[in-house]
Amino acid sequence: MIDNYDFAIGKHTSLLDFFLEKNKPIIIYDDAHIVSKNINYGNDIIVDNYYDFQNKLNEFYNEYDLIKVKQEKIKNHLFYKFNKDSYLKLLENELLDIY
């Protein structure tokens, strides 16, 4: 289903996260500031009023490829692949520093 769309707009849902994970740009409308207080999506994704929403739509229209690049950086930060070996090594080093 997502392959049929270029981007998504809406209130925060796991579906919008899935769009982002698939490198499809999103706009999250967060007028109550609930999402922005809990998840750092940044200004390239979150809008909280109609004026910002219009500006973001204009950016999508005029600079779609740039928006995709910016949001890919955010995606990589939010949805990184967990590396168990790196984590265990980091944990081991931290524990050695403590003891």
N, C-alpha and C positions, 0 to 999 in steps of 0.2 A: 504494500500500500504506500509506504513512504517514498518508494522510488518514483511514484507518479507526481511528486510535488517538489518544487524548488526550495521552498522555505515554509516556516510555520509561524503563526502569531496566536497568542492566547495567554490566559492565566497559566501559572506554573502547573505542569503536570508531568508525569513520567513520560508521556508521549512526546512532549517538547524536548525532554532530555534525550530521548531516543533519536529525534531529528538531529540534535546537536552531535550526538555520538556518531551518526552517519554522515557527518560533514554537511548537513543541510542547515543553513542559517535560521535562527529563530529570533523572535521578539517576544519577551515576556512582559506582559502588562501587569505591573505590581503597584497599583494605586494605594493599597493598604500598607505597603512596605514590609510585608511579612517575609517574602522570599529574600529580599536584599539584606535583611537583618540576619539571616541564617546561612545563606550561600553566597559566596562572592562571585557572581557572574560578571560583574563590572558593567560599565556604562554602554558597552557595545551590544549588550543583550537586553538589559532591563530598561524599561521606560515606566514613568509613574504619572504621566498626565497626557492629555490629548496633544498638546503642542510638541512634546518630545516624540510622541508616537508618529505624528506627521513628519517630523524631521528624520526619524529613523526609516520610515517608508521611502522618503526621498533618497536617502543614502542607499537603500536596497536597490532602488531604480537606477541610480547614477553610478554606484560603485559596488556592484554586487560581488565582483571577484575580490576586492579589498575587504569587504565585510566577511567573506568566507575565510580569508587568511587570518583576520583578527580573531574570529570566533574559533578557528582551529586551535589557536594558541590557548584559548580559554578551555576548550574541550580537552586538550592534552593535559592541562593542569587538573581538571576535575575528574577525568576518567582515565587516569594512568593505569598501566598494567602493574599489578602488585608483584614484586619480585621477592619471594620468600627468602632466598639465599642472601640477598643484599640486606634485607631486614634483620635476619638472624645475625649477620656479621656486625651490623650497626648496634644491635642490642648487646651482643657480646662485648663490643668495645665500650659501650656505655657502662655495662656492669663491671668491667675491669677498672674503669676510671673511679667507680664508686668504692670498690673494695680494694 
